[in-house]
Amino acid sequence: MIISNKILLASFAAATIFVSCNNQTPQEKATDSMEHATDKAADANEDAAKTAEELAQKDTEVTLYSNKAAANAAIASVKAPTLSNDKAKELYTKLGKTWVDRINADDPDKALDTEKALLDIKNEIEKNAAEGKITAADQKNIMDYQSDCLAAIKAAV
């Protein structure tokens, strides 16, 4: 009986301590709950803002890659010009590959480099035509190809 009295007293003491520790007024309890809810709301708002930012970034990526895919498909659909010799075919190939590189440039420096390369190829075409390495018809066909590529890209994106 002494042991059960000790257990009973220990249980009563523990319950008293628990009740006295949780002896908040309704106002204090409401204030604590409000602070907790406010903190949770701020955390949720922060998470939502981060998620919205991530979604906006993903949306931009989707648009960017969709435009790249459409531009690449447009270039692929442009009919190859009829050319008379290997030099003309080499210039046409170089031009087409550079357009593809321009479409797929991932940063401004690469884009600028490919823009310069396109200009250099145009000058190379003119030089080869002037030197008689390609015919005037080849030059026209390659430049028409370039115009067709540009028109296809603009129509696709």
For each residue, the residues with C-beta under 8 A, 3 or more apart:
1: 4 5
2: 5 6
3: 6 7
4: 1 7 8
5: 1 2 8 9
6: 2 3 9 10
7: 3 4 10 11
8: 4 5 11 12
9: 5 6 12 13
10: 6 7 13 14
11: 7 8 14 15
12: 8 9 15 16
13: 9 10 16 17
14: 10 11 17 18
15: 11 12 18 19
16: 12 13 19 20
17: 13 14 20 21
18: 14 15 21 22
19: 15 16 22 23
20: 16 17 23
21: 17 18
22: 18 19
23: 19 20
24: 28 29 32
25: 28 29
26: 29 30
27: 30 31
28: 24 25 31 32
29: 24 25 26 32 33
30: 26 27 33 34
31: 27 28 34 35
32: 24 28 29 35 36
33: 29 30 36 37
34: 30 31 37 38
35: 31 32 38 39
36: 32 33 39 40
37: 33 34 40 41
38: 34 35 41 42
39: 35 36 42 43
40: 36 37 43 44
41: 37 38 44 45
42: 38 39 45 46
43: 39 40 46 47
44: 40 41 47 48
45: 41 42 48 49
46: 42 43 49 50
47: 43 44 50 51
48: 44 45 51 52
49: 45 46 52 53
50: 46 47 53 54
51: 47 48 54 55
52: 48 49 55 56
53: 49 50 56 57
54: 50 51 57 58
55: 51 52 58 59
56: 52 53 59 60
57: 53 54 60 61
58: 54 55 61 62
59: 55 56 62 63
60: 56 57 63 64
61: 57 58 64 65
62: 58 59 65 66
63: 59 60 66 67
64: 60 61 67 68
65: 61 62 68 69
66: 62 63 69 70
67: 63 64 70 71 156 157
68: 64 65 71 72 103 104
69: 65 66 72 73
70: 66 67 73 74 156 157
71: 67 68 74 75 103 153 156 157
72: 68 69 75 76 100 103 104
73: 69 70 76 77 156
74: 70 71 77 78 149 152 153 155 156
75: 71 72 78 96 99 100 103 149 152 153
76: 72 73
77: 73 74 152
78: 74 75 145 148 149 152
79: 148
80: 92 145
81: 92 138 141 142 144 145
82: 141
83: 88 89 92 134 138 141 142
84: 88 134 135 137 138
85: 88 89 133 134 135 138
86: 89 90
87: 90 91 128 133 134
88: 83 84 85 91 92 128 134 135 138 141 142
89: 83 85 86 92 93
90: 86 87 93 94
91: 87 88 94 95 121 124 125 128 134 142
92: 80 81 83 88 89 95 96 141 142 145
93: 89 90 96 97
94: 90 91 97 98 121 124
95: 91 92 98 99 118 121 125 142 145 146
96: 75 92 93 99 100 145 149
97: 93 94 100 101
98: 94 95 101 102 114 117 118 121
99: 75 95 96 102 103 118 146 149 153
100: 72 75 96 97 103 104
101: 97 98 104 105 110 114 117
102: 98 99 105 111 114 115 117 118
103: 68 71 72 75 99 100 153
104: 68 72 100 101
105: 101 102 110 111 113 114
106: 110
107: 110 111
108: 111 112
109: 112 113
110: 101 105 106 107 113 114
111: 102 105 107 108 114 115
112: 108 109 115 116
113: 105 109 110 116 117
114: 98 101 102 105 110 111 117 118
115: 102 111 112 118 119
116: 112 113 119 120
117: 98 101 102 113 114 120 121
118: 95 98 99 102 114 115 121 122 146
119: 115 116 122 123
120: 116 117 123 124
121: 91 94 95 98 117 118 124 125
122: 118 119 125 126 143 146
123: 119 120 126 127
124: 91 94 120 121 127 128
125: 91 95 121 122 128 129 134 139 142 143
126: 122 123 129 130 139
127: 123 124 130 131
128: 87 88 91 124 125 131 133 134 139
129: 125 126 132 133 134 135 136 138 139
130: 126 127
131: 127 128
132: 129
133: 85 87 128 129
134: 83 84 85 87 88 91 125 128 129 138 139 142
135: 84 85 88 129 138 139
136: 129 139 140
137: 84 140 141
138: 81 83 84 85 88 129 134 135 141 142
139: 125 126 128 129 134 135 136 142 143
140: 136 137 143 144
141: 81 82 83 88 92 137 138 144 145
142: 81 83 88 91 92 95 125 134 138 139 145 146
143: 122 125 139 140 146 147
144: 81 140 141 147 148
145: 78 80 81 92 95 96 141 142 148 149
146: 95 99 118 122 142 143 149 150
147: 143 144 150 151
148: 78 79 144 145 151 152
149: 74 75 78 96 99 145 146 152 153
150: 146 147 153 154
151: 147 148 154 155
152: 74 75 77 78 148 149 155 156
153: 71 74 75 99 103 149 150 156 157
154: 150 151 157
155: 74 151 152
156: 67 70 71 73 74 152 153
157: 67 70 71 153 154
